[in-house]
Amino acid sequence: MLRIQRSAGPMVAWVTFALLALAALDALFTRLVLSASKPWSAIALALLGVGAWLALSGPIARRVGSLRPGSRRLLLVGGALAYLALQLTLTLTTARLPGFDAMVLFSAAQNEVLGVDGGAFYVRYFTLYPFNELLETIYYVLFSTVHAFGGGPRQFTYAACLMNGLFLTTSALLTLKVARRLLGGVAAVFCTGLVAVFLLLSPWLHVVYSDTVGMMFPIAMLAVASAVSPEASGWRRLLPWLAIGVLGGIGMSIKPTVVFALVGIVGGPLLLRPRSFRSHGPAVAAAALAFLVIRALVPVGIHAADISPIQQSDPGGAFPITSQLAMGTEGSGGYNPQDVGEILRTPDDERSALGLRLYKERVKALGASGYARLLNDKLTATLDQGTFGQWGEGGLVKVAPLRDDGVSRFVQSFYDAYGSRHGIAVGMWDGVWLVGLALLCVPLVLRRGWARRFDALFPIALSLVLLLAFHTVFQTRARYLYLYAPFLLVLMSGGALQVRGAVTGAVRRSRAERTS
């Protein structure tokens, strides 16, 4: 990753980390003070587990580091394969038809492969939500492949869930790679625990949608950026940034908010060191060029797939961004069917103005203090759930899993909304997540050595601040944050490293005082 001089712009980095920490503190205050149900027992168990794992991370990292290169590679490859096998096994045991928008994409692709006319509903859907066209194309290619080998609807579901598992596994491995490069072996070992909780045992394991499929792209961009050698020049320096632009273009075509990672990774160094434009400018240009080329080519690929409802959709009929702004001022700031109905009754060329008018009217009605409270409520609702809003929308609760054997029913009891062990899983996710939010705040208290990590971690923090600011003002759901879970897990691991450093430092000083 581009090396940033510590003498240039540290205040920008501290302010960015402070904003992220304040958001985390706000979410913690809401859950632990203002919330009616306070998960103290879950937090206590999570503190014990996280603390124990942090204590073990150092010895494990030293043991792995002492292995011969061949043995270490064998261990890492074996661990990755074991992780993948477990991830796919869990995915199969919880496989079910998806809900909400994911179900629309699933059924549209299935109808297209089986030659069933889906009618006007799907045409209207892709007219309103064109950003889902690439994911629909992925569904279609996957189902067409399965169908070519004799598979039907049941196999389509299994294939989609397995694809979800593959994307989650890729995201997990990239997260650990980034943690190792940016923070070192101890942080990478610690991060495996967080990855196991939130990606291996993902609360969204059974839902194949842009939040899980798109997750790979921000962390992949970060992995590429972290591998750029400061000594590289010419094409060796530009190629990684071209790759970052390609990943950003594909990722944004699956989930538009991937753009914040692209801005943070590519633009973050310039924000910290504006005078570096001469040296970093070509990298920015390469990433921007690749991004624009991919964004131009994606519609060509979608068109080549020849999916009927997409081909029949109206390119000019999409919901304007101002509709997200309007929905962000009503209720909890999530999906608002009343707004959707009003926008649909409005001519295409008047929809943008309608969204802006609704936004202004609602902000005026709320007043300055009321609007500030709404923004704060949206921010905390986005950040304070370790389940990332699992079972919070659509008809997923009513859908039965495909498998009914004893092992599958046992696993499903942790995942199903009314499963007998679902409370245990929620307690684990919430408890570890809230401890993780506290770790995000640690660098503001235990600052020793943190500034040395600005060059590595500032792009992550900047991306997250931009994302949270966007969802605080526009439409939001806790699910939207899951796309950036790898970024958060890396920063949480950095906070844990600060805690470990402070504790070991205190122990050494105490021993030195006793021996003196």
Secondary structure, 3 states (H helix, E strand, C coil): CCCCCCCCCHHHHHHHHHHHHHHHHHHHHHHHHHCCCCCHHHHHHHHHHHHHHHHHHHHHHHHHHHCCHHHHHHHHHHHHHHHHHHHHHHHHHCCCCCCHHHHHHHHHHHHHHHCCCCCHHHHHHHHHCHHHHHHHHHHHHHHHHHHHCCCCHHHHHHHHHHHHHHHHHHHHHHHHHHHHHHHCHHHHHHHHHHHHHHHHCCCCCCCCCHHHHCCHHHHHHHHHHHCCCCCCCCHHHHHHHHHHHHHHHHHHHHCHHHHHHHHHHHHHHHHHCHHHHHHHHHHHHHHHHHHHHHHHHHHHHHHHHCCHHHHCCCCCCCCCHHHHHHHCCCCCCCCCHHHHHHHHCCCHHHHHHHHHHHHHHHHHHHHHHHHHHHHHHHHHHHHCCCCCCCCCCCCHHHCCCCCCCHHHHHHHHHHCCCCCCHHHHHHHHHHHHHHHHHHHHHHHHCCCCHHHHHHHHHHHHHHHHHHHHHHHHCCCCHHHHHHHHHHHHHHHHHHHHHHHHHHHHHHHHHHHHHHC
